[in-house]
Amino acid sequence: MRASIPAGLSHKEAELYSRLDPARFPRHIAIIMDGNGRWAKRRHLPRIAGHRSGVFAVRNTVQCASRIGIPAMTLYAFSVENWLRRPKTEVSFLMGLLRRYLKIEMSSFHENNVRVQFIGRWRELPVEVQERMDWAIEETANNTGLTLTFAINYGGRSEIVDAVKSMINAARRNGGLNHLDINEESIDQHMYTSQLPELDLLIRTSGEMRLSNFLLWQAAYSEIYVTETLWPDFSGVKLLEAIAEFQKRERRFGGIESIHPATVHSA
């Protein structure tokens, strides 16, 4: 029996959705949003024009993910390396763009039942940016649909370091380091994403074949999908194309037979 088409999808999105199996959708999708600068350069525009256009790609992608019932999406918005590898004027613009985005999109978050959260060392950001982020968390806390996570001032290696520090501090609070039990499960419980589903699908735009220090721990068994599409040109249609490719993959999780991820996650 063909699944009913969710409300709000465009004609092309609905057409693609009708070919998919909703029971096999990824539960957690992460995206490395790459290519804003190249998009602008090809149009002889300043880099900030690419970042502005990238905001529309975020809106379209998040709306589509929410409408088709994806439980979690994590977007790589700003890395720990960006502080030194981008001009200060661009970094300042990105901080301001984040503040404006959270305010402008709030009505859309509520309309689409999206809950916003952040991972990374975002408490190191300017105070006015943190205040807007705290506001977005509080405003969307009661939404029960898509959990939209922005990785800001984030690095995969930094996350692992922070997880180890958290484990040590927890052991000290509970009687000393002799209570420190290090295994995959305990480390996972101290990662930034501990409350999210396992990462099923990692998308990278712009054609680059690298993880760029993003979700290194979580990506161990995720499917990786790389598209030549630059981020400002990404959309709900492109997201559904990535999910279609995901559904063609055989996921073995180190075994010899294909396994549905829900079986592994619930084990």
Beta strands, then each sheet from edge to edge (+ up, - down):
strand 1: 28-32
strand 2: 72-79
strand 3: 115-119
strand 4: 147-154
strand 5: 201-204
strand 6: 223-226
sheet 1: 3+ 4+ 2+ 1+ 5+ 6+
end
